[in-house]
Amino acid sequence: MEKLSQQEEAAMIAIWKAGKGFVKDFLEAHAAPAPPYTTLASTIKNLEKKGFVESRKVGNVYEYSPLIEEQLYKQKFMNNFVKDYFADSYKELVSFFAKEKKISPDELKEIINMIEKGK
């Protein structure tokens, strides 16, 4: 699965949020500032070519639905992110955030509890 551009990711987030729909539906679900209609429509067509969405013609417009689950994309993205930036080590990732003071000791304890409980 290829990494999406920032614009494509924003469009996919809107599509996942809406579930399925038309470009106008995704404009409403898009984070502000939403792109122009034609830009979003073009981005969605590119996502279709890449296999992330499928379309169905309804009258003279297309209805789109995601082909890739949001959780699967996040999982692949995070795995690649950790591999590329943290030498494939989640320990290095957590260590980075601890050093940057982006995660508190209480949050780390919470994470440890989640791991120990198998969540």
N, CA, C and O of each residue as an XYZ file, in Angstrom:
476
protein
N       0.854     -1.173      0.000
C       0.000      0.000      0.000
C       0.899      1.235      0.000
O       1.793      1.368      0.836
N       0.653      2.118     -0.934
C       1.520      3.292     -1.025
C       1.087      4.380     -0.052
O      -0.087      4.491      0.302
N       2.054      5.172      0.366
C       1.810      6.300      1.270
C       1.073      7.381      0.492
O       1.409      7.678     -0.654
N       0.072      7.961      1.125
C      -0.697      9.019      0.485
C      -0.077     10.383      0.779
O       0.602     10.573      1.788
N      -0.326     11.317     -0.120
C       0.098     12.697      0.120
C      -0.781     13.280      1.225
O      -1.808     12.701      1.578
N      -0.380     14.403      1.758
C      -1.152     15.053      2.810
C      -2.566     15.383      2.321
O      -3.539     15.213      3.056
N      -2.669     15.853      1.088
C      -3.963     16.184      0.493
C      -4.827     14.926      0.337
O      -6.027     14.952      0.609
N      -4.206     13.831     -0.101
C      -4.945     12.580     -0.264
C      -5.388     12.017      1.088
O      -6.497     11.501      1.220
N      -4.518     12.121      2.082
C      -4.880     11.648      3.420
C      -6.061     12.434      3.977
O      -6.976     11.853      4.558
N      -6.044     13.749      3.802
C      -7.150     14.584      4.279
C      -8.453     14.175      3.592
O      -9.505     14.125      4.227
N      -8.378     13.886      2.305
C      -9.566     13.445      1.566
C     -10.047     12.089      2.090
O     -11.247     11.881      2.269
N      -9.109     11.168      2.336
C      -9.487      9.849      2.850
C     -10.118      9.959      4.228
O     -11.073      9.244      4.529
N      -9.604     10.837      5.059
C     -10.194     11.022      6.391
C     -11.644     11.482      6.254
O     -12.518     11.015      6.985
N     -11.896     12.390      5.326
C     -13.269     12.857      5.080
C     -14.139     11.716      4.550
O     -15.303     11.597      4.930
N     -13.585     10.889      3.686
C     -14.331      9.751      3.130
C     -14.647      8.743      4.226
O     -15.776      8.262      4.322
N     -13.645      8.417      5.063
C     -13.889      7.490      6.173
C     -14.935      8.047      7.127
O     -15.784      7.311      7.630
N     -14.869      9.340      7.371
C     -15.817      9.996      8.278
C     -17.240      9.911      7.728
O     -18.185      9.637      8.469
N     -17.382     10.146      6.431
C     -18.706     10.116      5.797
C     -19.176      8.686      5.522
O     -20.378      8.436      5.430
N     -18.242      7.754      5.390
C     -18.594      6.364      5.075
C     -18.637      6.124      3.588
O     -17.815      5.382      3.052
N     -19.565      6.728      2.931
C     -19.629      6.745      1.473
C     -20.435      7.967      1.103
O     -21.157      8.525      1.929
N     -20.308      8.378     -0.145
C     -21.073      9.547     -0.551
C     -20.520     10.186     -1.800
O     -19.755      9.593     -2.561
N     -20.939     11.418     -1.977
C     -20.564     12.201     -3.143
C     -19.532     13.246     -2.733
O     -19.323     13.481     -1.543
N     -18.894     13.867     -3.705
C     -17.850     14.843     -3.411
C     -18.376     15.912     -2.445
O     -17.662     16.312     -1.526
N     -19.594     16.370     -2.640
C     -20.158     17.406     -1.756
C     -20.247     16.915     -0.311
O     -20.063     17.697      0.622
N     -20.528     15.625     -0.123
C     -20.577     15.051      1.235
C     -19.196     15.081      1.880
O     -19.055     15.349      3.073
N     -18.188     14.803      1.068
C     -16.823     14.778      1.594
C     -16.311     16.188      1.880
O     -15.491     16.387      2.776
N     -16.800     17.165      1.115
C     -16.461     18.566      1.402
C     -16.967     18.954      2.786
O     -16.272     19.634      3.540
N     -18.179     18.518      3.115
C     -18.766     18.816      4.419
C     -18.017     18.113      5.547
O     -17.903     18.652      6.648
N     -17.508     16.918      5.277
C     -16.798     16.140      6.300
C     -15.312     16.511      6.385
O     -14.622     16.107      7.320
N     -14.830     17.272      5.416
C     -13.408     17.619      5.328
C     -13.026     18.607      6.415
O     -13.802     19.499      6.756
N     -11.826     18.445      6.955
C     -11.311     19.391      7.949
C     -11.125     20.761      7.296
O     -10.803     20.865      6.112
N     -11.330     21.790      8.082
C     -11.151     23.161      7.576
C      -9.670     23.485      7.459
O      -8.890     23.043      8.303
N      -9.263     24.213      6.481
C     -10.080     24.720      5.383
C     -10.252     23.648      4.301
O      -9.284     23.022      3.870
N     -11.462     23.457      3.886
C     -11.743     22.473      2.834
C     -11.232     23.009      1.495
O     -11.280     24.212      1.238
N     -10.744     22.102      0.647
C     -10.271     22.545     -0.677
C     -11.452     22.875     -1.581
O     -12.594     22.550     -1.258
N     -11.180     23.514     -2.701
C     -12.256     23.740     -3.683
C     -12.830     22.403     -4.161
O     -12.144     21.380     -4.156
N     -14.079     22.431     -4.566
C     -14.781     21.221     -5.028
C     -13.969     20.479     -6.082
O     -13.781     19.267     -5.979
N     -13.487     21.198     -7.096
C     -12.778     20.547     -8.205
C     -11.471     19.907     -7.741
O     -11.079     18.857     -8.250
N     -10.803     20.529     -6.784
C      -9.560     19.961     -6.253
C      -9.854     18.661     -5.517
O      -9.150     17.668     -5.702
N     -10.886     18.663     -4.688
C     -11.252     17.447     -3.957
C     -11.699     16.353     -4.917
O     -11.335     15.190     -4.744
N     -12.479     16.712     -5.921
C     -12.936     15.727     -6.907
C     -11.750     15.088     -7.623
O     -11.736     13.878     -7.848
N     -10.771     15.888     -7.976
C      -9.568     15.389     -8.637
C      -8.770     14.473     -7.702
O      -8.269     13.429     -8.120
N      -8.661     14.870     -6.457
C      -7.940     14.059     -5.472
C      -8.628     12.708     -5.289
O      -7.963     11.676     -5.195
N      -9.948     12.717     -5.239
C     -10.700     11.471     -5.067
C     -10.529     10.570     -6.283
O     -10.435      9.351     -6.142
N     -10.487     11.160     -7.483
C     -10.229     10.361     -8.696
C      -8.858      9.695     -8.605
O      -8.704      8.535     -8.987
N      -7.864     10.426     -8.101
C      -6.527      9.845     -7.919
C      -6.556      8.710     -6.898
O      -5.884      7.693     -7.071
N      -7.333      8.890     -5.839
C      -7.464      7.835     -4.826
C      -8.113      6.588     -5.427
O      -7.786      5.461     -5.055
N      -9.032      6.808     -6.359
C      -9.672      5.677     -7.041
C      -8.640      4.936     -7.900
O      -8.604      3.705     -7.906
N      -7.807      5.684     -8.619
C      -6.764      5.066     -9.452
C      -5.776      4.270     -8.604
O      -5.240      3.255     -9.050
N      -5.539      4.739     -7.378
C      -4.599      4.067     -6.475
C      -5.241      2.899     -5.721
O      -4.555      2.175     -4.999
N      -6.546      2.716     -5.887
C      -7.227      1.590     -5.256
C      -7.701      1.841     -3.833
O      -7.983      0.888     -3.106
N      -7.796      3.102     -3.418
C      -8.251      3.416     -2.074
C      -9.764      3.599     -1.994
O     -10.359      3.392     -0.936
N     -10.387      3.985     -3.102
C     -11.845      4.152     -3.153
C     -12.376      3.537     -4.441
O     -11.637      3.312     -5.399
N     -13.675      3.271     -4.435
C     -14.350      2.820     -5.651
C     -15.518      3.755     -5.901
O     -16.019      4.412     -4.988
N     -15.946      3.802     -7.164
C     -17.058      4.688     -7.502
C     -18.185      3.905     -8.152
O     -18.003      2.827     -8.717
N     -19.357      4.508     -8.042
C     -20.556      3.961     -8.668
C     -21.308      5.144     -9.235
O     -21.615      6.099     -8.523
N     -21.604      5.075    -10.528
C     -22.296      6.188    -11.183
C     -23.764      6.185    -10.785
O     -24.463      5.180    -10.908
N     -24.211      7.345    -10.303
C     -25.604      7.536     -9.912
C     -26.095      8.757    -10.685
O     -25.772      9.893    -10.337
N     -26.868      8.516    -11.721
C     -27.290      9.614    -12.591
C     -26.074     10.159    -13.322
O     -25.412      9.435    -14.065
N     -25.785     11.434    -13.111
C     -24.611     12.008    -13.787
C     -23.489     12.352    -12.798
O     -22.587     13.126    -13.119
N     -23.554     11.772    -11.597
C     -22.491     11.969    -10.598
C     -22.015     10.614    -10.089
O     -22.646      9.583    -10.325
N     -20.896     10.641     -9.391
C     -20.330      9.408     -8.847
C     -20.450      9.380     -7.332
O     -20.212     10.377     -6.649
N     -20.823      8.218     -6.830
C     -20.828      7.974     -5.396
C     -19.574      7.155     -5.086
O     -19.284      6.167     -5.761
N     -18.844      7.573     -4.069
C     -17.580      6.920     -3.718
C     -17.690      6.232     -2.364
O     -18.406      6.685     -1.470
N     -16.965      5.133     -2.238
C     -16.853      4.461     -0.952
C     -15.431      3.944     -0.790
O     -14.771      3.595     -1.768
N     -14.967      3.900      0.455
C     -13.589      3.465      0.699
C     -13.414      1.978      0.445
O     -14.304      1.176      0.727
N     -12.260      1.622     -0.089
C     -11.892      0.216     -0.268
C     -10.901     -0.224      0.804
O     -10.738     -1.416      1.065
N     -10.248      0.745      1.415
C      -9.253      0.481      2.451
C      -9.825      0.957      3.782
O     -10.298      2.088      3.886
N      -9.786      0.106      4.789
C     -10.257      0.499      6.112
C      -9.278      1.475      6.752
O      -8.064      1.362      6.588
N      -9.830      2.428      7.478
C      -9.001      3.441      8.145
C      -7.982      2.789      9.076
O      -6.816      3.184      9.089
N      -8.406      1.805      9.844
C      -7.503      1.143     10.794
C      -6.341      0.459     10.074
O      -5.207      0.509     10.549
N      -6.610     -0.172      8.943
C      -5.555     -0.839      8.175
C      -4.543      0.180      7.658
O      -3.336     -0.055      7.717
N      -5.032      1.307      7.154
C      -4.124      2.346      6.660
C      -3.261      2.882      7.798
O      -2.049      3.031      7.642
N      -3.880      3.170      8.939
C      -3.130      3.673     10.092
C      -2.050      2.688     10.520
O      -0.920      3.071     10.823
N      -2.419      1.424     10.539
C      -1.480      0.371     10.949
C      -0.281      0.322     10.003
O       0.864      0.289     10.453
N      -0.539      0.316      8.714
C       0.553      0.268      7.727
C       1.402      1.539      7.809
O       2.631      1.478      7.763
N       0.728      2.702      7.933
C       1.444      3.971      8.009
C       2.352      3.990      9.238
O       3.525      4.349      9.140
N       1.814      3.606     10.383
C       2.612      3.642     11.611
C       3.769      2.658     11.556
O       4.875      2.975     11.995
N       3.528      1.479     11.026
C       4.613      0.501     10.898
C       5.745      1.056     10.043
O       6.919      0.928     10.393
N       5.388      1.669      8.926
C       6.406      2.254      8.043
C       7.077      3.454      8.692
O       8.284      3.645      8.545
N       6.309      4.262      9.406
C       6.843      5.433     10.091
C       7.880      5.011     11.135
O       8.970      5.579     11.201
N       7.536      4.026     11.936
C       8.467      3.544     12.972
C       9.697      2.921     12.321
O      10.816      3.111     12.796
N       9.495      2.190     11.249
C      10.612      1.568     10.538
C      11.553      2.627      9.965
O      12.772      2.517     10.101
N      10.988      3.649      9.324
C      11.795      4.667      8.640
C      12.458      5.655      9.585
O      13.581      6.090      9.329
N      11.786      6.022     10.677
C      12.296      7.091     11.537
C      12.837      6.632     12.887
O      13.558      7.377     13.551
N      12.494      5.409     13.299
C      12.899      4.955     14.624
C      13.537      3.567     14.593
O      13.411      2.794     15.542
N      14.216      3.266     13.502
C      14.958      2.002     13.355
C      14.094      0.788     13.698
O      14.567     -0.177     14.299
N      12.833      0.851     13.310
C      11.887     -0.248     13.518
C      11.713     -0.595     14.998
O      11.462     -1.749     15.346
N      11.848      0.417     15.867
C      11.766      0.192     17.309
C      10.702      1.098     17.928
O      10.819      2.323     17.917
N       9.662      0.462     18.468
C       8.635      1.237     19.154
C       9.172      1.805     20.461
O       8.695      2.831     20.945
N      10.160      1.136     21.022
C      10.824      1.652     22.218
C      11.478      2.998     21.896
O      11.389      3.938     22.686
N      12.131      3.088     20.742
C      12.748      4.349     20.318
C      11.696      5.432     20.099
O      11.928      6.601     20.407
N      10.548      5.044     19.570
C       9.452      5.991     19.351
C       8.978      6.574     20.684
O       8.867      7.791     20.831
N       8.701      5.701     21.647
C       8.230      6.159     22.956
C       9.313      6.971     23.651
O       9.023      7.985     24.287
N      10.548      6.532     23.532
C      11.685      7.246     24.124
C      11.790      8.658     23.545
O      12.051      9.614     24.275
N      11.590      8.783     22.251
C      11.626     10.089     21.592
C      10.595     11.032     22.212
O      10.907     12.172     22.556
N       9.364     10.539     22.349
C       8.310     11.381     22.908
C       8.563     11.712     24.376
O       8.218     12.799     24.839
N       9.158     10.787     25.097
C       9.491     11.057     26.503
C      10.566     12.140     26.585
O      10.456     13.065     27.390
N      11.595     12.028     25.759
C      12.672     13.023     25.763
C      12.170     14.404     25.348
O      12.639     15.421     25.858
N      11.224     14.435     24.429
C      10.661     15.695     23.948
C       9.576     16.227     24.884
O       8.968     17.265     24.625
N       9.347     15.494     25.976
C       8.310     15.854     26.968
C       6.926     15.967     26.323
O       6.139     16.853     26.656
N       6.650     15.058     25.402
C       5.351     15.009     24.736
C       4.458     13.945     25.348
O       3.295     13.804     24.970
N       5.015     13.192     26.304
C       4.253     12.157     26.992
C       4.631     12.218     28.469
O       5.807     12.308     28.822
N       3.627     12.167     29.310
C       3.871     12.305     30.751
C       4.147     10.946     31.387
O       3.824      9.910     30.806
N       4.745     10.948     32.585
C       4.946      9.677     33.305
C       3.622      8.941     33.544
O       3.572      7.714     33.467
N       2.556      9.688     33.832
C       1.255      9.046     34.032
C       0.763      8.371     32.753
O       0.189      7.283     32.798
N       0.988      9.019     31.624
C       0.587      8.416     30.342
C       1.411      7.169     30.059
O       0.889      6.181     29.543
N       2.699      7.211     30.396
C       3.548      6.019     30.213
C       3.059      4.871     31.098
O       3.022      3.721     30.660
N       2.692      5.176     32.323
C       2.154      4.142     33.221
C       0.872      3.558     32.654
O       0.640      2.351     32.728
N       0.048      4.417     32.091
C      -1.197      3.974     31.474
C      -0.917      3.030     30.299
O      -1.597      2.018     30.130
N       0.082      3.371     29.498
C       0.476      2.524     28.366
C       0.982      1.171     28.863
O       0.637      0.127     28.311
N       1.799      1.203     29.903
C       2.320     -0.044     30.479
C       1.168     -0.910     30.982
O       1.165     -2.122     30.766
N       0.198     -0.304     31.647
C      -0.967     -1.061     32.122
C      -1.735     -1.682     30.960
O      -2.191     -2.821     31.053
N      -1.877     -0.937     29.869
C      -2.572     -1.463     28.682
C      -1.823     -2.661     28.128
O      -2.431     -3.665     27.757
N      -0.495     -2.554     28.072
C       0.319     -3.649     27.537
C       0.202     -4.877     28.428
O       0.042     -5.996     27.941
N       0.283     -4.659     29.729
C       0.217     -5.780     30.680
C      -1.148     -6.475     30.658
O      -1.245     -7.683     30.875
N      -2.188     -5.698     30.396
C      -3.530     -6.259     30.345
C      -3.858     -6.835     28.972
O      -4.916     -7.435     28.781
N      -2.947     -6.651     28.016
C      -3.141     -7.213     26.676
C      -4.134     -6.468     25.818
O      -4.738     -7.057     24.922
N      -4.315     -5.185     26.072
C      -5.258     -4.382     25.284
C      -4.585     -3.809     24.074
O      -5.220     -3.104     23.290
